[in-house]
Amino acid sequence: MITAYLWGTPNGYKVAIALEEMALEYDITWVNIGAGEQHQPDYLGIAPNGRIPAIVDHDTGISLMESGAILQYLAEKSGRFGGETLRERAEITQWLHWQMGGLGPMMGQANHFRGLTEKVPYAETRYMDEVVRLFRVLDKQLEGRDYIAGDYSIADMAAAPWAGMSAYMNDDRLNACANVQAWIARNVARPATARAISLSPR
C-alpha cells in the first residue's frame, strides 16, 4: 500500500495518474497547500522541502518527495512505463528531466506573473516566451508519434498535466502547436487520467 500526499496541482496529478495507470494499491492524504498544511511538522518529516507531492510506500518503508523521483520509483516498482531497454529508459529520463527543469517551472512562473494585480511586463513576456519555446520543442518531438518517447511513459505523465494548463493561458502560439494539443487530448482520453483528475479536491 502506498500513501500519496497530494493536492490538485499539475505535480499532484502526475502521481495520481501514475498510480492509476500502474494499478498500484494506494490511498490519498490531501495536503491543502493554500492552508499551509505542507509546512506542518508531520508532513515535513516525510517531505523536508515542504512541497507536494510525496509518497510513503508501506511495503518497503520508503518515503519520497519530488514528483520526478516518485514517478521513476513507481515505474521501477511496477515494472511499467519506465522503458524496457537502456535506450528507452534514457529517452524517457531525458524528457522527464526536461519537464522537471523546464516546462513545469516556466509555466508556473508565467502563470504567477500573469495573475498578479500589479503587472510586471518584462517578467510576463520573458516567462511566456520561454513557455512557447518549450511547447515548440515538444511539438517537434511529437511529430509522427503518439507519445513523447514513443510508447506511453512516465514522461507523458509528467508533462501532460502542465501542458494541459495551456487551455487557460489564452495564447494563440500555444494553441498553434497542433501536435502538442492533439497529445494533450490523447492523454486526457486515457481512462486512468480521467480517474486521476476526478480524484482532485478542486
HELIX and SHEET records of a PDB file:
HELIX    1   1 PRO A   10  GLU A   21  1                                  12    
HELIX    2   2 ILE A   33  ALA A   35  5                                   3    
HELIX    3   3 GLU A   37  HIS A   39  5                                   3    
HELIX    4   4 PRO A   41  LEU A   44  1                                   4    
HELIX    5   5 SER A   67  SER A   78  1                                  12    
HELIX    6   6 LEU A   86  TRP A   98  1                                  13    
HELIX    7   7 GLN A   99  LEU A  103  3                                   5    
HELIX    8   8 GLY A  104  ARG A  114  1                                  11    
HELIX    9   9 PRO A  121  GLN A  141  1                                  21    
HELIX   10  10 ILE A  154  ALA A  163  1                                  10    
HELIX   11  11 GLY A  164  TYR A  168  5                                   5    
HELIX   12  12 ASP A  172  ASN A  175  1                                   4    
HELIX   13  13 ALA A  178  VAL A  188  1                                  11    
HELIX   14  14 PRO A  191  SER A  198  1                                   8    
SHEET    1   A 4 TYR A  26  TRP A  30  0                                        
SHEET    2   A 4 ILE A   2  LEU A   6  1                                        
SHEET    3   A 4 ALA A  54  ASP A  57 -1                                        
SHEET    4   A 4 ILE A  62  MET A  65 -1                                        
END                                                                             
